[in-house]
């Protein structure tokens, strides 16, 4: 059974930073496009950042310039570093793995930005 396990969320002050991790139990992890999504209360889930198997990345405009997505294929883990956090970054952050017609979601980790 495939599992994606996110960690690293929590309460952080505005302007702070944190790094989210997603560990995947995927046999062919390196072939998957990995993405971070977030869902704030009352809003639709949205893409934050993604990284393809070849390493190319894509970012939402709302986090561009203050976030970095990376992956470690040997550890089967994808990371999301978020800097200069704002209250509007508060959401549940989800990890997703995509390959062909298969996709998997993690259970999510809460990020709250508040003073």
PEFENTA-V414800 format. One line per field, one symbol per residue. ss: DSSP state (a for helix, b for strand, c for the rest). psi: psi as a letter, one per 40 degrees, with the letter a starting at -180 (. if undefined). Layout:
ss = ???
psi = ???
This chain:
ss = cccbbbbccbbbcccccbbbbbbbccccaaacbbbbbbbccccccbbbbbbcccccbbbcccccccbbbbbbccccbbbbbbccccaaacbbbbbbbbbccbbbbcccbbbbbcc
psi = hhhhhiieiahiiheaiihiihhhfhdfdeeihhihiihiheiihihdiihideeiihiideeheeihhiigddefiiihhhifiideehihhiiihhhbehiiiieihhhhhi.
